Amino acid sequence: MSFLSKLFGGGGGKEPAKAEAVEHAGFRIYPDPVKEQGGYRVAARIEKDVEGETKSHDMIRADTYASPDTASDASVSKAKQFIDQMGDRIFDPR
C-alpha cells in the first residue's frame, strides 16, 4: 500500500484480521461485529462439521456497542446463548 493510501485511509479493500474461533458445545464461533455509524453491531459466524460437511450460520443481532472489542465479546456471548437454545436446528432451513 502506498504512503498516500495509508495517510488517507485507503485500504484497497483489505479487510481487518478476523478473530480466532471460540469453541462451544461442538460449534465454532467467529465473532465478526459489523461497523455501523455510531458503533459496532453484534454479529458472528457459527460453524459446525456435520457428517463431513461444514455447516455455517451468520448471526446478526440488533445490539450495538461503541467498542469493537466489547461488540466482539457480546457476539460470542450471544452466539453461545443461541447455540444453547437452538442446537443443530441453527442450520435448518426455514
C-alpha positions, 0 to 999 in steps of 0.5 A: 500500500502506498504512503498516500493510501495509508495517510488517507485511509485507503485500504484497497479493500483489505479487510481487518484480521478476523478473530480466532474461533471460540469453541462451544458445545461442538460449534465454532464461533467467529465473532465478526461485529459489523461497523455501523455509524455510531458503533459496532453491531453484534454479529458472528459466524457459527460453524459446525462439521456435520457428517463431513460437511461444514455447516455455517450460520451468520448471526446478526443481532440488533445490539450495538456497542461503541467498542469493537472489542466489547461488540466482539465479546457480546457476539460470542456471548450471544452466539453461545446463548443461541447455540444453547437454545437452538442446537443443530436446528441453527442450520435448518432451513426455514 
